[in-house]
Amino acid sequence: MTTLSLATVLAESARRTPEKVALVEGDLRLTYVDLWRDARAYAAALHARGVRPGSRVALLAPNVADFVRAYYGILAAGGVVVPVPTLLNADEASHILGHSGAEVLLHEASFGAVAGPAAERTGIPAWDVAGFADGVEPLPRLVPREAEDPAVIFYTSGTTGRPKGAVLTHLNLVLNATANAFDANPFLRDDVVMGCLPLFHTFGQTVSMNSTFRVGATLVLQPRFDAARAIETMRAEGATLFFGVPTMYVQLLEAAAGADELPRLRDCVSGGASLPVAVLERFEEVYGTTVFEGYGLSETSPTASVNQPWFGTRAGTVGHPIWGVEVEIADETVEDRVDLLPDGQLGEIVIRGHNVFAGYLDDPEATRQAVVDGWFRTGDIGRKDAEGFISIVDRKKDLIIRGGFNVYPREVEEVLARHPAVAQVAVIGVPDPERGEEVCAVVVPTAPDAVDGQDLLAWAREQLGRHKYPRLVEVVDELPLGPSHKVLKRELRAQYAGIATREKAQSWT
């Protein structure tokens, strides 16, 4: 039996630097020894209530200290963490509880209106995570697990139907945290990491939390992302590293104008979605730092590739594969095998290595389709250049086919993001009776009335090929975001499904 537990990333730092501050949340400051003791108390309390090795325990909480205590407590008890996104309703949460086979739900009090009905529908107890382990004697040590045992089950935000449960092992997550912390963009033990990413999401868990504790640095939590307050907190705590999704970088740029002083960040990492090059360049200029854009999925623990100092950085790419992982381009038209393509050719991104998940929970057919010849098929379209830099062109499912020509939304978004009146933009395909699909840009302006739709169309026409530029522009106050702050293009497609027919007379032909 080869033992390995994800809880070790916290346990070992508590052993090495017990008095170092591990976690900051508001006025609360916990050292590594205190945080690990609290986690073992949670483990003991869970064990006393029937949780055993392999038991699945759901966790519904924002970025607060009790999430961290409970997370490592579940792992220390030998359990499997089932994170529940905080933006779900009771029906959506009950699906995760029921499908995962969770035996109990730990939740933060403010989410009782979701947790209570969801747990009741699935017939499991729901316990308030706050004070859950008060007065409980901590377990003396963590319960050993095998390296290939499940550690966390992430539910993917599927575009159709119910989300699937991606099973990540202790080996997957320990190695991904280690590769992030020591190899890709190395952390320092004195680093202070700003933890704005939701901890229920794989990016927040692995890159912010687990990687920070793996190296023994300090994690600062913000329960709900607020750009202006994040700037204040980063300054007050001396933050050196920031990890975020593109919408956070956009909001931090907007908030910078009202800040007296900006934090002195050494490095930043962006992931979760494509970061427009214009935003990356502007952020580096305003904040005086380097932004390393990376790429990954729930099924890959998540990091697969990232811009790294060892190889140099290249804006508009997601860099090189992390240590021990292969990222290649395959022919997306071949489904029953993986045929790798030469450098420079466009195809489906495939991933192989220690980060690839164990499969979808109770869904062998979906697993068989996703993992072919040992490679995980991402459904993303990209290319690798002669120097090994990987570029994400777009999601396979987001591809727009206009009059028989392929249009990749990210390429259009990159151009529109450079317009001075555009703060954020999402490009989607909408049904069109003549061309099959039409290109539609949904735009958040930098200020009210800053965007004139016809002027933007004319500008885009000069910047893009005839088949690529949008014929339709919708101006909105904000874009719909999912639990992990990704733009929900499926909602935009549903909302604007009939726009091409209604506004055909105004479109450019």
C-alpha positions in Angstrom: 0.0 0.0 0.0 1.5 3.3 -1.1 0.0 6.0 1.1 -0.5 9.6 0.1 -3.0 12.2 1.4 -3.8 15.6 0.1 -4.0 16.7 3.8 -0.2 16.2 3.9 0.3 19.6 2.2 -1.0 21.3 5.3 0.4 18.7 7.8 4.0 18.9 6.6 4.1 22.7 6.7 2.6 22.6 10.2 5.5 20.3 11.1 8.2 22.4 9.4 7.0 25.9 10.3 4.4 25.6 13.0 4.4 29.3 14.1 4.3 30.7 10.5 1.0 32.5 9.7 -0.9 30.1 7.3 -4.2 31.9 6.9 -5.6 35.4 7.2 -9.3 36.2 7.0 -10.2 39.7 8.2 -8.9 40.0 11.7 -8.3 36.3 12.1 -4.8 35.0 11.7 -4.0 31.3 12.1 -0.6 29.7 12.3 0.1 26.4 10.6 0.1 24.5 13.8 -3.3 26.1 14.8 -4.9 25.4 11.4 -3.7 21.8 11.3 -5.0 21.3 14.9 -8.3 22.7 13.9 -8.5 20.5 10.8 -7.7 17.4 12.9 -10.5 18.5 15.3 -12.9 18.6 12.3 -11.7 15.1 11.3 -12.4 13.8 14.8 -15.8 15.4 14.9 -16.6 13.8 11.5 -15.4 10.4 12.6 -17.5 10.6 15.7 -20.6 11.2 13.5 -19.9 8.2 11.3 -17.6 9.5 8.5 -15.1 6.8 7.5 -12.3 6.4 4.9 -13.9 6.9 1.5 -17.0 8.6 2.8 -18.1 11.5 0.6 -18.6 14.8 2.5 -20.1 17.8 0.7 -18.9 21.3 1.6 -20.9 24.5 0.9 -19.1 27.6 2.1 -17.5 30.8 0.7 -13.8 31.7 1.2 -13.7 31.6 5.0 -11.5 29.9 7.4 -14.1 27.3 8.2 -14.0 26.1 4.5 -10.2 25.5 4.9 -10.6 23.8 8.3 -13.4 21.6 7.1 -11.7 20.8 3.7 -8.5 19.5 5.4 -10.6 17.9 8.2 -12.5 15.8 5.7 -9.3 14.7 4.0 -7.6 14.0 7.4 -10.5 11.8 8.3 -9.9 9.8 5.1 -13.0 11.3 3.5 -13.6 12.6 0.0 -14.4 16.3 -0.4 -17.4 17.2 -2.6 -17.3 21.0 -3.1 -20.7 22.6 -3.8 -20.5 26.0 -5.6 -22.0 28.8 -3.6 -24.1 30.2 -6.5 -26.3 27.1 -6.9 -29.9 26.9 -5.9 -31.3 24.0 -3.8 -32.3 21.9 -6.8 -28.8 22.2 -8.4 -27.1 21.5 -5.0 -29.3 18.5 -4.4 -28.2 17.0 -7.7 -24.6 17.1 -6.6 -25.4 15.7 -3.2 -27.5 12.8 -4.7 -25.2 12.0 -7.6 -22.0 12.1 -5.5 -23.5 9.9 -2.8 -22.5 12.4 -0.2 -23.3 11.2 3.3 -23.3 14.6 5.0 -23.3 18.3 4.1 -21.2 20.8 5.9 -22.4 24.3 5.2 -21.8 27.9 6.3 -24.8 29.4 8.1 -25.7 32.0 5.4 -26.3 29.2 2.9 -28.8 27.4 5.1 -31.7 28.3 2.7 -30.0 26.2 0.0 -28.3 23.6 2.2 -31.4 22.6 4.3 -33.7 21.8 1.4 -30.9 20.2 -0.7 -29.9 17.9 2.2 -33.6 17.1 3.0 -34.3 16.1 -0.6 -31.4 13.6 -0.6 -32.0 12.4 2.9 -28.7 13.4 4.5 -27.9 15.6 7.5 -26.8 19.2 7.1 -24.5 20.6 9.7 -23.3 24.1 10.3 -19.6 24.2 9.6 -19.0 27.0 12.2 -18.1 25.6 15.6 -18.6 22.1 14.3 -15.5 20.8 16.1 -15.6 23.1 19.2 -14.3 21.2 22.2 -13.4 18.1 20.2 -10.0 16.4 20.8 -8.2 16.4 17.5 -7.2 13.2 15.8 -3.6 12.5 16.6 -2.7 12.0 12.9 -4.3 11.9 9.5 -6.0 8.7 8.2 -3.7 7.2 5.5 -5.1 6.9 2.0 -3.7 5.2 -1.1 -2.3 7.5 -3.8 -5.0 6.6 -6.3 -7.9 6.9 -3.9 -10.4 9.7 -4.6 -9.7 13.0 -2.8 -12.1 15.5 -4.3 -15.0 15.2 -6.7 -15.5 18.4 -8.8 -18.7 18.9 -10.6 -18.1 20.4 -14.0 -20.3 23.2 -15.3 -21.6 21.3 -18.4 -23.2 23.2 -21.3 -26.1 20.8 -21.5 -27.8 18.6 -19.0 -26.6 18.0 -15.5 -22.9 18.5 -14.6 -20.7 15.4 -14.3 -18.5 14.5 -11.3 -14.8 14.6 -12.1 -12.9 12.3 -9.7 -9.5 13.6 -8.7 -7.1 11.4 -6.7 -4.7 12.3 -3.9 -1.8 11.8 -6.4 -3.5 14.1 -9.0 -3.9 17.0 -6.5 -0.7 16.6 -4.5 1.5 16.6 -7.7 -0.4 19.5 -9.3 0.0 21.6 -6.1 3.7 20.6 -6.0 4.3 21.4 -9.7 2.6 24.8 -9.3 4.4 25.7 -6.2 7.9 24.6 -7.0 8.2 24.2 -10.8 5.9 26.3 -12.9 6.0 29.8 -11.2 7.8 29.0 -8.0 6.4 30.3 -4.7 8.6 31.6 -1.9 7.9 30.7 1.7 7.6 34.4 2.5 5.0 34.9 -0.2 1.6 36.3 0.7 -1.1 35.0 -1.7 -4.3 36.8 -2.3 -7.1 34.2 -2.3 -9.9 35.8 -4.2 -10.7 32.7 -6.3 -13.6 30.7 -5.0 -12.2 27.7 -3.0 -15.0 25.4 -4.2 -13.4 25.7 -7.7 -10.4 23.7 -8.8 -8.4 26.8 -9.7 -8.9 28.3 -6.2 -8.3 25.0 -4.4 -5.2 23.8 -6.2 -3.3 27.0 -7.3 -4.3 29.3 -4.5 -4.9 27.1 -1.4 -3.0 23.8 -1.8 0.0 25.3 -3.6 0.3 28.0 -0.9 0.2 25.5 1.9 2.5 23.1 0.0 5.3 25.6 0.1 4.4 27.1 3.5 3.4 30.6 2.4 0.5 32.7 3.7 -3.0 32.7 2.2 -5.2 35.8 2.6 -8.9 35.1 2.0 -11.6 37.4 0.7 -15.1 35.8 1.2 -16.6 37.6 -1.8 -14.5 39.3 -4.5 -14.6 43.0 -4.4 -11.8 44.7 -6.5 -11.5 47.9 -4.4 -11.3 46.0 -1.1 -9.0 43.4 -2.7 -6.5 46.3 -3.5 -6.8 47.6 0.1 -6.3 44.1 1.6 -3.3 43.3 -0.7 -1.7 46.5 0.4 -2.4 46.0 4.1 -1.1 42.4 4.0 1.8 42.9 1.7 0.5 40.5 -0.9 3.1 39.3 -3.4 1.1 36.9 -5.6 -2.4 37.2 -7.1 -4.3 34.5 -8.9 -7.5 35.3 -10.8 -9.8 34.8 -13.7 -10.1 37.4 -16.5 -13.1 39.2 -15.0 -11.1 39.9 -11.8 -8.3 41.5 -13.8 -10.8 43.7 -15.6 -12.3 44.8 -12.3 -9.0 45.4 -10.7 -8.0 47.6 -13.6 -11.2 49.6 -13.2 -10.7 49.9 -9.4 -7.1 51.0 -9.8 -8.2 54.5 -10.9 -9.8 55.1 -7.5 -6.9 53.7 -5.4 -4.4 55.9 -3.6 -1.7 53.2 -3.9 -1.5 49.8 -5.6 -0.1 46.6 -4.1 3.4 45.6 -5.1 2.7 42.2 -6.7 5.7 40.1 -7.8 3.7 37.8 -10.0 0.1 37.1 -11.1 -1.4 34.1 -12.8 -4.6 34.1 -14.9 -6.6 31.1 -15.7 -10.2 29.8 -16.0 -10.8 31.5 -19.3 -8.9 33.4 -22.0 -7.4 36.7 -20.9 -7.5 39.3 -23.7 -4.0 40.4 -24.5 -5.1 44.0 -24.2 -6.2 43.4 -20.6 -2.9 41.5 -19.8 -0.7 44.3 -21.2 -2.7 47.0 -19.5 -2.6 45.2 -16.1 1.1 44.7 -16.3 1.6 48.4 -17.1 -0.7 49.7 -14.3 0.3 47.2 -11.6 4.0 46.9 -12.5 3.9 43.1 -12.4 4.0 40.1 -14.7 0.9 38.1 -15.6 1.5 34.5 -16.4 -1.5 33.1 -18.3 -2.2 29.4 -17.8 -4.6 26.7 -18.9 -6.3 23.8 -17.2 -9.6 22.0 -16.5 -11.3 20.3 -13.5 -10.3 17.0 -15.1 -6.6 18.0 -15.1 -6.3 19.0 -11.4 -6.4 21.7 -13.0 -3.1 23.1 -14.3 -1.9 21.6 -17.6 0.2 24.5 -19.0 1.2 28.0 -18.0 3.7 30.7 -19.1 6.8 30.0 -17.0 10.1 31.9 -16.4 12.1 29.0 -17.6 10.8 29.3 -21.1 10.0 33.0 -21.3 6.5 34.4 -21.6 4.4 35.1 -24.6 1.2 37.1 -24.4 -1.8 35.4 -26.0 -0.5 31.9 -25.2 -0.8 29.6 -22.2 2.9 28.8 -22.2 4.3 25.3 -21.8 3.2 22.2 -20.1 4.0 21.9 -16.4 6.5 19.4 -15.0 5.5 15.8 -15.8 2.6 16.7 -18.1 2.3 16.5 -21.9 0.1 18.8 -23.9 -0.3 18.2 -27.6 -2.5 18.9 -30.5 -4.6 16.2 -32.1 -6.9 15.8 -35.1 -10.3 16.7 -33.7 -12.2 14.9 -36.5 -10.9 11.5 -35.4 -12.9 10.2 -32.4 -11.8 6.7 -31.7 -8.0 7.4 -31.4 -5.6 10.3 -30.8 -3.7 11.3 -33.9 -1.2 13.9 -33.0 -0.5 16.8 -35.4 2.7 18.6 -36.3 3.6 22.0 -34.7 1.6 24.9 -36.1 -1.5 23.0 -37.1 -4.9 23.7 -35.5 -6.6 20.9 -33.6 -7.9 19.6 -30.3 -5.8 20.0 -27.2 -5.1 16.7 -25.6 -3.3 16.1 -22.2 -1.5 13.2 -20.6 0.2 13.0 -17.3 -0.1 12.8 -13.5 -2.8 15.5 -13.5 -5.4 13.6 -15.6 -8.4 12.6 -13.5 -9.6 9.1 -12.6 -12.8 9.5 -14.6 -16.4 10.7 -14.3 -18.2 9.4 -11.3 -20.5 6.5 -12.3 -20.3 7.4 -16.0 -18.0 5.0 -17.8 -19.2 6.0 -21.3 -18.4 9.7 -20.7 -15.0 8.6 -19.3 -14.3 6.4 -22.4 -15.1 9.3 -24.7 -13.0 11.8 -22.7 -9.9 9.6 -22.2 -8.6 8.0 -25.4 -5.3 6.2 -25.8 -4.3 7.6 -22.4 -4.9 11.2 -23.5 -7.6 13.5 -22.1 -9.5 15.1 -24.9 -10.3 18.6 -23.8 -12.7 19.8 -26.4 -10.6 23.0 -26.8 -9.1 24.0 -30.1 -5.5 25.2 -30.2 -2.1 25.0 -31.7 1.5 24.6 -30.6 4.2 26.7 -32.2 7.8 25.6 -33.0 9.0 26.9 -29.7 6.5 24.9 -27.7 4.1 27.7 -26.8 0.5 26.6 -26.7 -2.3 28.9 -27.9 -6.0 28.3 -27.1 -8.1 29.3 -30.1 -11.5 28.5 -28.6 -13.8 25.9 -27.1 -14.8 23.4 -29.7 -18.5 23.9 -28.7 -18.1 27.7 -29.0 -17.0 27.6 -32.6 -19.1 29.7 -34.9 -19.7 28.5 -38.5 -20.8 31.5 -40.6 -21.7 30.6 -44.2 -19.4 27.6 -44.1 -16.4 29.5 -42.6 -15.1 28.8 -39.1 -15.0 31.8 -36.8 -13.2 31.5 -33.4 -14.8 33.8 -30.9 -11.6 34.4 -29.0 -9.9 35.9 -32.0 -12.8 38.4 -32.4 -12.9 39.1 -28.7 -9.1 39.9 -28.7 -9.7 42.6 -31.3 -12.8 44.1 -29.8 -11.2 44.2 -26.3 -8.7 46.8 -27.8 -11.4 49.3 -28.6 -11.2 52.1 -26.0 -14.9 52.0 -25.2 -15.0 48.3 -24.5 -14.5 47.1 -21.0 -15.6 43.4 -21.5 -16.8 41.5 -24.5 -18.2 38.0 -25.2 -18.6 36.9 -28.8 -21.2 34.2 -29.6 -22.9 32.6 -32.6 -26.6 33.0 -33.0 -28.9 31.2 -35.5 -29.2 32.9 -38.9 -31.6 31.8 -41.6 -29.1 32.6 -44.4 -25.7 31.8 -43.1 -26.4 29.2 -40.4 -24.9 31.3 -37.7 -24.1 35.0 -37.3 -21.4 36.6 -35.2 -22.8 38.6 -32.3 -20.7 40.7 -29.8 -22.2 41.3 -26.3 -20.3 44.3 -24.9 -20.0 45.9 -21.5 -18.9 49.5 -22.1 -16.2 51.4 -20.1 -18.9 54.0 -19.3 -22.6 54.4 -20.0 -23.3 55.3 -23.6 -19.6 54.9 -24.5 -20.4 52.3 -27.1 -22.2 53.1 -30.3 -23.1 49.8 -31.9 -22.8 50.9 -35.5 -19.5 52.7 -34.9 -18.1 49.5 -33.2 -19.2 47.4 -36.1 -17.5 49.7 -38.6 -14.3 49.7 -36.5 -14.4 45.9 -36.3 -14.9 45.6 -40.0 -11.6 47.3 -40.5 -9.8 45.1 -38.0 -11.1 41.6 -39.0 -11.6 39.5 -42.1 -15.0 39.7 -43.8 -16.3 36.5 -42.4 -15.1 37.2 -38.9 -16.3 40.7 -37.9 -19.6 40.8 -35.9 -22.7 42.0 -37.7 -24.6 42.3 -34.4 -23.7 44.2 -31.2 -25.6 44.1 -27.9 -24.6 46.5 -25.1 -25.2 45.3 -21.6 -24.4 46.4 -18.1 -22.7 43.1 -17.2 -22.1 39.7 -18.5 -23.6 36.6 -16.8 -21.0 34.8 -14.7 -20.9 31.3 -13.4 -19.8 30.2 -9.9 -16.1 30.4 -10.9 -16.5 33.9 -12.5 -16.4 32.5 -16.1 -18.7 34.2 -18.6 -21.7 31.9 -19.3 -21.9 32.0 -23.1 -24.6 29.4 -23.1 -26.9 31.9 -21.3 -26.0 34.6 -23.9 -26.7 32.2 -26.7 -30.1 31.4 -25.2 -30.9 35.1 -24.6 -30.0 36.3 -28.1 -31.0 33.2 -30.1 -33.5 35.2 -32.2 -31.6 38.4 -32.6 -30.3 37.7 -36.1 -33.8 37.3 -37.5 -35.2 40.3 -35.7 -32.4 42.7 -36.7 -31.4 41.4 -40.1 -32.3 44.6 -41.8 -29.8 46.5 -39.6 -26.9 44.0 -40.1 -23.9 44.5 -42.3 -23.9 42.2 -45.3 
